[in-house]
Amino acid sequence: MGMSRPKASITLKEGLILSIWLRDIPGIEFRTDNEPYKAEMQSFVTKIVNIMKEEKLYSWQGGPIILQQIENEYGNIQDRYGQAGKRYMLWAAQMALALDTGVPWVMCRQTDAPEQILDTCNAFYCDGFKPNSYNKPTIWTEDWDGWYADWGEPLPHRPAQDSAFAVARFYQRGGSLQNYYMYFGGTNFERTAGGPRQITSYDYDAPIDEYGILRQPKWGHLKDLHAAIKLCEPALIAVDGSPQYVKLGPMQEAHVYSSGKIHTNGSISENGQICSAFLANIDEHKYVSVWIFGKSYSLPPWSVSILPDCENVAFNTARVGTQTSVFTVESGSPSYSSRHKPRTLSLIGGPYLSSTWWTSKEPIGKWGEGSFAAQGILEHLNVTKDISDYLSYTMSVNISDEDVTYWNSKGVLPSLTIDQIRDVARVFVNGKLAGSKVGHWVSLNQPVQLVQGPNELTLFSEIVGLQNYGAFLEKDGAGFRGQVKLTGLSNGDIDFTNSLWTYQIGLKGEFSRIYSPENQGYAKWSSMQNDDTQTPFTWFKTMFDAPEGNDPVAIGLGSMGKGQAWVNGHLIGRYWSIVAPESGCPSSCNYAGTYGDSKCRSNCGMATQSWYHIPREWLQESGNLLVLLEETGGDPSQISLQVHYTKTICSKISETYYPPLSSWSRASNSRATLNTVAPELHLQCDEGHVISKIIFASYGTPSGGCQNFSVGNCHASTTLDLVTEACVGNNKCSISVTNDVFGDPCRKVVKDLAVEAECSPPLATEEPRDDM
């Protein structure tokens, strides 16, 4: 069990990017014992490996790559392919090994991986995972510290305490290597969001958010966790087999790592052995005191205490000692602690992006280039080859006077029905939107207003990302399935399924690239009128200046409906102001207990995503072009631009908290030792920002949490002045939580230091507030 590894090491995941064009290869079946597929996969993997070798990226070449992965969670779906799945898995393993990369190959969630391949765990918890051979290390390739979000759903959030608990339990029970998925959130720019129906943000509630800003307390809490585990490294690698196990209670246990047998009934401080211990309480509800090493240790519910020297606690997963941060703009997965609190955004250059907008109308149905006629309903992706989200199906429907009279006499309308649609279907009659349907292979039943004589019927299919997980991906498809009928006529239904349809791929403005600065003359633009905001499939454009400074930039599109947005010709991605259900978000989140992606969700009753990331690299100082394709109607005059940074930072530390991890050192015999000092409260703004104001400071018995602190019955009156002096004007500060600093405002009472501060860019630094 080794923890040492090359600095900045990474794992390379080798898989096949399942491009749409693969579907067109005759006889191909994805991810099974299929010769056309295996030929393409081998070609791709070989190319990637050769690139890595040429760039000298493998560890034996001096590079950072120490592991490679072939396939991805294939064990979850292998049985669906029968024996062909087993043969494919073994072929993939042998193909990878034959490439002679010089570093191990892994297969995640593959319990029958061959001996030369490391089978690994992907999950929220992997402490119970064991590889399929005693000769293999225990590796956690994907530690899910958050979860992705889907349009129209609340935002998942995984508490920092539970993430830390899962990691501590993994190493406690013999884990060798663990990797976060994700550690740095991202953005699905352009049309790369998958799912289908995953949002443009891939923030994932990661320790570093999609804008590159630290998400606190998650980042700091996990940083402290790994610092504590690192202190245990000499003891962890001293054990060749299993650690010493000690039962401490019905749901409490210890695992002791040492260079020799340890008698856990008494103190080991004098025996000189290298020794580290993990004490776990897996009870979800109760604090428990346990006795080991001649001492009593209090364990919060669902927590692990780490003792690098088998005596002193350096870290407990449930006790957060790092700051909480609140951003100016919440990203795709906002901080749970602040999700219900209203906040005033410090908008740059006024409340809205622009007061001057131009519009251009997008024609519906056939507009020219690339249109063709075909009998029957063709599958969406087979037609578009994923060059656009959009595909229209148009035909002419002749309505008799008899039908119109029938509908008027009955007071009813006919309906257009489709057995199944995916992801969005819109029905247009004579150029006007009759209605829409959203869902994954759901039925559509849309009343339509038809007139006597010929009527132009357009079915508009939209995809919202490709299927990116599971078996038989090549067969999933998109668009419409089953029968397409017009019902409610005087003489019965009309079946349009096998009729002659005119197909149009994409949008005219899309193919003319009217979102590009150099192609503005390809569309007829006019000044925006009030009616334009309610007109489906309208293009909007404006010019804007970039915010000052270097902070990441977010654009608020909550006033729009659904569409796509470009800045200076770069596609930010899809936007959609679809609202999550009102229910399903608890008022508070209890970290204790097994986590699932529906446990601690936020944003109920709100749009799943309203703010979208614009990379600074896409912006110039002034004269930036923003172009929107709006599908359903929206008001661009309400769009705002905001810089994204940590605006508020808070921390609350008890005088009984653990000494800072920096006070630990390692003796000449590699044993961890503690220089006992007072706990410390640490605050830090983003890089380049400074603490500009202390909003609250109290040493004593303050109550409440971040943005809701209040002074208790016990309060040191000098707290605000001392904290202001230590922190204001600095990027970061630390303060010892002790009577030696603040005096003792109330004897024989355990005291806390609570601080809330404001961060600002250097030029916006304000004088500290002199009242409390």
N, C-alpha and C positions, 0 to 999 in steps of 0.2 A: 504494500500500500504506500505509494509515493506521492507526495504533494508538490515536490519541487519540479518545476518545468521551465522551459525557456521563457525569457521575458517577452511580454506582449504576444504570447502564443495564441493561435487561433485554430479553429476547426473549420475545415473546408467541407461544405456539404455538396456532394456530387449527385445530381439527379438529372432528369430530363425535363427541359422546359417544353411543356406540351403545347407547342405552337399550333395554331389552327390549320396551317398547311399540312401538317402530318395527317389530318383526317382524309386528305385527298389521295394518299398513297394507296394504290389498289391492294385490297386484302388485309389492310392493317388493323390490328387490335392492340390497344394500349395496355402496357403493364401485364403482359402474360407471355406464354411461350409462343411467340409469333415472330416469324423470321423478319418481315419488313420492319416491325417495331424494334427488334433487337439490333438490326443493322444500323438504324438511325441512332439508337441509344449508344451503341458502342462508338460510333463516329463522334458523337457529341462529347462523351466522357473522355475519349482519347484526346480530343482537341483541347479540352480544359486541362488535362494532366500535362500535356506537352507545353502549354502556355506557362503553367506553374513551374515546370522544370526550366524552361528558357529564361524565366524571370528570376530563377534561383530563390523560390519562395518556400521550399521545403526546409525543415529544420536541419537536415544533414547538409544542406547547402548554405546554412547560415540564415535561413529565412524563418518566418514565424509559424508555419503550418506544422502541427504535430499530429493531427488526426484528419481523416477524410471520411465522408459518409456516402454510401451508395444506396440509392432508393430512399424512400421516406415513409416510415410507419406502414410499410407494406404488410406487416403481420396483421394489421387491423382488417384488411380486405382480402388477404390471400385465399381464404377458404372459398370465397365467392367464385374463384377461378378453377376450383377443383385441383386435380393433379397438375394441370398446366401452370397454375400459380406456383406450386412447389418447384417445378422444373425451372421456371423463370427466375425465381429467387436464387436458386443454386447457380444458374448461369450467370446472373448479375454479379454474384460474389466472385466466381472464378474469373470473369471478365475483368473485374476491378483488380484482383490480385495479380493478374498477368501483366498489368501495366507497370509493375515494379516501381512504385512511387517511393519506397523506402520509409514510409510511415504507415501506421496501422489503419485499416478500414473498419468502419463501424456500420451496423444496421440497427436503427432504432425501432423499438417495439417489434422485434423479430426473435421470438423465443427459440426458433429452430435454426438460427443462423449457424453456418458451419464453423468448425473449430478455429479456422484462421481468421474469422471475422468476429469483432467484438459486438455482442448484442447489448444495447443500451436502453435507458429509460427516458421517455418523454411524458411528463405529467405534472400536476400541481404538487404531488408528493412522491418521492422515490425512496424513502427510507426503508421500505419493505422489499425493494427490488433486489434480486440476486441474478447475476448472469447465468447462462446455461452451462458454465464450466467453472470449476474452482481455479482454473488456470487464467481466468480473465478478470481484469479489474472491474469494480463496480462504478459505472459511469452514468451520469445524469446529463444527457445531451441537450434537453430542453426543459429548463425549469421555468414553468409558466408563471411569471410574476404579475401577470395581468391577463387581459383577454381582448380580442378584437371586438369591434362594434358593427352592428348592421343598421342600415337606414330604417327609421321608424321604430327603433328599439331603444331602451335605456342604455346608459354607458356602464360597462363593468368596471369594478375597482377591487383590487386585492389589497387588504391592509398590510402595511409594512411588518407588523408583528407576526402575521401568519406566514409571510414569505420568509422571514428570518427563522421562525419555528421550523419550517419545512427544511431549510438548509442545515440548520443545527442538528436536527434529527437525522438527516442523511449522513453527516460526518460522524455523529454519535454512534451510529449503527454500522460503521465500517465503509462508508462511501470513499471513493478514490478521487473523483474529478466531477465537477459540477459546472454547468454553463447556463447562463440566463437567456431566456427567450421571452421578451426582448430586454436588453439592457438599455438600448438607445431606441426610442420610438422613431417613427418615420412618417413619410407622407406618400400616398399613392398618387403621384403626379400623373398627368395625362389620363389615360384610360386603363391604368394598371391595377386598379382595385379589383379584387376577385370576389369570391364568395359562392354564388353571386350575392349582390346587395350589400357588400361591405362598404363602409364609408370611405371617403377620400383620406381621412386621417388614419394612419396606422400607429397612433400614439401609444396604444396598448397599456396605458397606465404604467409605463416603464420608468425606472429610476431617473433616466434622462429623457425629457419629453421630446416631441417631434421637432421642436424649435432648437434643441440643444441646450435647454435650461434644466438645471437640477430640480427634480421633483422631491421636495422635502415634506415629511421626514423619511420617505422610502430610501432615497439615495444615501443619506447619512446613516440611517439605521443599519442598512446592509453593509456599508463601509466599516462601521464599528464591529459588526458581526465578523467580517472576514479578518479584521485586525485581531480580534480575540482568537479566532481559529488559528491564525498564523502563529500566535504565541504558543499554541499547543503543538506546533509542527514537530519538534524533536520527539515528543512522546508519541505522536501519531505514527511516525515512521519507525519508531522503536519496536512496534508490535508487528510481527509477521503474520499472525493468525487473527483470531478474534480478540477484542478487548475483554477485560474482566467485567463480568456482569454482576450487578448487585440489585436485588429487589428491595425497593424502599417503601412500598405500599401497594395497595390494590391497583392503582393506576400511576405509580411513580417508580422510576428505575434510574439506575446510574450505569454508565459505561466508563471504565477506568483504563486509560492507556498509560503504560509505564514500562520502564526498562527492566522491571522484575516484579515478582509477586508482591502485592500490596495488601496489608492488613487494614481493612477499611473501618475497623471499630475504633481506632485511635488516631491521633495526629501523626502525620508523616513528615512534619517539618524538620525533624532531626535525622531522617534516614538517608538523605542525600540523593535519593533516586530521582530520575526524571519522571514526572508524573503529571498528567492532566486528566480532568474528569468532566463529563457532561451529565448533569442531573435533569431529568425530564419529569414534568407533570402533565400527563395527557388527559387529565380531567378537564372538561370544558367549563366547569362552573365553580370549582372550589380552590381557594388558596390552601396549600398544604405545607406543613413544616415536616422536613425529613431529617433524619440523623445519620451522619456519615462523617468519617475522619475526625470523630470526637467532637463534632459541632452540629448545631442545628441550622438548617437552611430553609428559608421561606420561599416557596415556589408559587408564583401566580398561576392561574388556570392556563392550560394550553401553552406551556412555556418550557424553555430549556435554559438552565444556567450553565455557563462555561467557566470552569476553574482551571486556569493554565498551570497552577502549582498544586492542585488537589487541596487547596485550602481557602484561597480568596476568590470571590466571584468577580470576574472581569466584565461580564456581560450577561444580561438576561433578555431573551427574545421579546418578552411582553413589556419590558420597561424601556420606553423610548427616551433617549437622552439627547437627541438631536433636534434641531429647530423644525418648525412647520413654516412652509412658505405659501404665500398666496400670490398668484400671477395677476398682472393687469388684465389679461385675457385668458380665459380658460381654453385649453386646447381640446383635442378630440376626446380625451378622457380626463375630466377635471379632477382636481384634488377633492377627495371625498369630504374632507373636513370643512370645506368652504362652499359646498354645492348649493346650500339653501340660502346663503347670505347674499343680499343685494350688494352691489358695489358700484361706485362711481368710477367710470373709466376716464383716465386722463387722455382724451383724444388729441391727436396731433392735427393742428390746422383747422380746428372747428369740428362740429359734431358729425358732418357728413363729408363724403369724399368729394363730391362735385355737385354743382347746381346746373351744369350744362351737359345735356345728353342728346345723342342723335340715335335714330332708330332706322331699321331696315326690315321689311317684311320678308319672311321665308315662305316660298310657295309650298303648298301641301300637295302631295301626290307627285305625278310626273312633272319633272321640270327640265328634262333634256338628257344630258350626258349619262350614259350607262343604263338607261331604262331599257326594258325588254318585256315581251309578253310570253306567258307560259300557262299551260293548262294545269290547274290544281294549286294547292297550297304548298309552296316549297319551304323547306326548313331554313330558318333565318341565317344561321351561321354558314350553311352551305352556299348561300347566295352572297352574303357580305364579305366572307373570308375575314371578318373582324376588322375591316378597314374603317368601319363606322359603327356606332351604337344603333343606327337607325335604318329601318327598311319599311317602305310603304307598299301596300298591295291595293291597287285601284281597279275598279270595274264600273260599268254603267248598269243601273237597274231601272227598268221601265215600269212605271206604276200606272195602272188603269184608273179611269174615273170611278169605276165600280169599287175599287179598293178604298179610295179616298172617301167616298160616300159611306162605305161600311164603317170605317174608323170614326167618322164624324157622328154617325148615328149611335155608335156604341160608346162614344166618349173615351176611346182608347187609342194607343199608338202601337204600331208594330215594333218588334224587337229584333235586334241583331244578336245572335247567340254564337259563341265559340266554345267548344268543349273544354279546351285548356289553353291558357296563355302563360308566358313567362317573359319578362319580369314586369313590363308595363305595356299595356295595349291601349290605343286611343282610336276612337271611331269618329270619322269626319263624314258629314253628309253635305254635299254641295259646298265644300270648302269651310264649313263651320263645325267646330268641335261639338259632338253630341255627348261624349262622356269618355271616361277612362277606367281602367281596372289595373290594380297592382297585385302581384302575388307570384308564387312559384307553382306553376302548373295548376292554376285555378280556372274555374269556368267564368265566362263573361256573358252577361245578359243585359244588353243596352237598348232601352227604348230609343227610337229614331223618328225624326220628323221628316217624312217624305212628301213630295208634291206629285201631282199628276204629270205623267210624261217621264222623260229621262232624268235620272238622279245619279250624280257621281258619288260613289261609295268608296272611301279610302280607309283601309285598316292600317294603322301605324304601329309597328312593333319596335320596342326599344329594349335593348339589353342593359343591365346594370352590373357588368362584370361577368367573367366567365366562371364556370364551375371549376374549382381549384383543389378539390379533395374528393377522394372516394374511388370506387371501381367504375369501370366502363365509361370513362370520361368522354370517349369519342362518340358515345351514343346519347349523351345528355341533350344536346341541341338547345335551341331557343326558338322564340316566335310562337307559332300556333300549332296545336295538335287536334286531331279529330275533325268533327264536322263544323262547317260554318253555314249557318242558316238564317233566313229571314222568316220570322214567325208572326202569326196574327193576321194573315191575309184572308180575304173573304173565301178563297178556294183552297186554303191550306198553306203549308210552309213551302218555301223555295230553298233548295239546297244549292249553295254556292261552292261547295267543297271542290268540285271538279270543273268549275267554270274557268273561263279565260281571264287571267288577271294580268295587269301591267305592273311590273316591279320597278321600283326606283331605289337604288342603294344610296344611303346618306342624304345629306342636305345640300342644296345649291351653294349656300354661303360657306359651308364646310369645305366643299370641293374647290370653291373659288378662293379659299383661304382669306376670307375677308377679315379674319382676326389678326392678320399679319400687317405690320406697319406699311410695308411696301405694296400691299394689295388693297388699299382703302378705296381706290377708284373702281374696283370690280363690283361694288354694290351702290345702290342708290340710297344715300343717307339723307334723312330730313330731321329737323328739330323735333324733339320728343313732345308729343301732346298727351293730355291726360288719358285719352282712350287707349294709347299705346300700352299702358301698364297692364291693361286687362286683356290684351290680345295675345292668344297663344302663338308660339313660334315666331317670336320677334327678336331681332338682333338689337342690342344696345351697345353704344360705345361712348367713352369719355376720355379725357386726358387728365392726368394728375401728377403731382410732385411727390417724390419719395419723402418719408419722414426723416428728420435729421437724426444723426447719430449712426450707431452700428448695431443697434438691437434688432432682433428678428422682427419681421413684419407679418401682421395678420390682417385679413380683409373680412369684414362682417357682411355676410350675404343673407342674413336672416329675413330681410324684407323681400327676397326673391322667392320664386316657387321651386322650379327644378330646371336644371340645364347644365351648361358647361361654361367655364370662365378662362379667358386668356389674358396674360399680361405681356405686352411687347412680343406677341406671337407665341409665347410659351403657354401651354395648357396647364393651368393649375390642377384641373381635374373636374370631376362631376360635383355639382352642388345640388342639394335637395333639402328643403325646409320641412320635410315630413316630420310629424310630431309623434313622440313616443307615447304609449298609453299612460294614463294618469296614475295607475296603480303599479306596484312592483318595486318601489323604492322605499326602503325603511327610513325612518326619521334619524336613526343612528345605526352605526355598523359595529357589531360585536365581532372583534377579531377572532374570538375563540371558536373552535369547532371546524370541521372539515369544510374547506372552501369549494364552491362551485361558481361558475360564471354568473349565476343568477342571485348570488347571496347578497352582495353589497353593491347594488346598482344605484345610479343617480340619473338626473335629468328627466324624470318622469313628467309627462305633460309639457315637455319642451322639445324643440327640434333636436334631433340627434346630433347634428353638427351645424353650427352657424358661422364659425370662424375658420378661415382657410389660410394656409401658410403660403406666403410669397417669398421665395428666396431672395436675399439682398442682391445676389449675383444677377438677377433678372432685371434689376431696377437701375435707372439712371437718375441723376439728381432732379431733373425736371422733364416734362414732356413724355411721361409714360402713358402708353395706350392700354386701356382696359376694354375688352370686348366680351360681351355676354350673349350666349344663346339662351333665351328664356322660353321654356316649353309651355308653361301653363299660365303665366301672368305674374308680374311682380313689379315693385316700385324701386327702381335703381336710385332714385334721389335719396333714399334712406340708407344707402350703403355707406359704411364707415371704414376707416383705416386706422390701425392701432399698432403701436410697437408692443411686443410681448416680452415682459421681463418680470422678475420677482419684485413686487411692490411692497408687500408686507411680510415681515418675518417675526416669528414668535417662538419663545421657548419657556419652559417651566421645569426647573430642576430642584429636587429636594436636597437638603443638606445630608441626607442619608444615602444619596445616590453613590454609585461606584466612583472610585478615583478615575481620572482620565486614563485612557489606554496608553497614552504616551509616558505614564509614570511606571509602566512595566519595562523590565529589561531582562537580559538573559545572562546568567552567570557563566563562568568559564566552562562548567560542565554541561552547558546548554539548558540548565534548568531555569524556568521562568521565575523571576523574583519581582516583588512589588515594593515600590517606594511609596509608602502611604502618604497621600496628600488629599486636600479637600476636593470635592467634586467641582466641576467647572461648567458654567453656562457659556455656550458658544453661539455666536451670531455671525452670519456672512451674507452679503449681497452678491449678486451676479458679478462676474469679472468686469471691471471698469466702472462699477457703480459703488456708491458709498451710502453709509447709514446717515440719513439726513435729519431724522427726527426720532425721538423716543416718545411713543404714543402712551405707553403704560410701563411702569416699573414698580414692583413692590417686593420687599423681602419681609416675610412674615407668614401670614396665612391667606394669601390671595386665593380667590375662587374663580371658576369659569375656565374657558379655553381661549384659543387664539381668536382675536377680534371680539372677545366677550369677557375679558378679564375684569375683575373688580377687587377692590381692597377689602381685606378681611378685618377682623377685630384686632389682629396683631399686624403692625406695619412699621417698618423702620423709615422714619421721615427723610433720611438722607439718601434713600435708594435712587430716586430720580436723578439727583445731582451726580452721584457716583457713577451710575450707568451712562449718563450723558457724557461725562468727562472721558470715560473709557471707550465709548463707541462712536459718538457722532463725528463725522468727517472721515471715518475709516471704512475700508471695505469689509473688515471683519474685526471682531473683538472677542475676548474671553474674560470671564469674571469668576473668581472663586466664590463658591456658595458657602460662606462661613461667617460666623459672628466676628471673626477677626477683621473682616472687611466692613460689615454693616453695623456692628454692635449687636447686642442681644435685646430685641424689642419685647420678648416675652419668654421668660425662663421656663425650662422644662416643657417646652412645646416644640415639636418638630417643625422646622420652618422651610418654606419654599421660596425660591426666587423666580418671579414671573416677569417677563419683559416682552413688550410688543414694540417693534420699531418699523420705520418706513425707509425704504431704499429709493434712491434717485440716481439718474445719470449725473455725472460730475457737474455739468452746467446748471442742473436744476436743483442743486443742493440748497436746502432752506436752512435758516437758523433754527436751532432746536426750540421746541415749544417750552415756555417757561411756566406753564400752569399745568395742573394735574387734575 
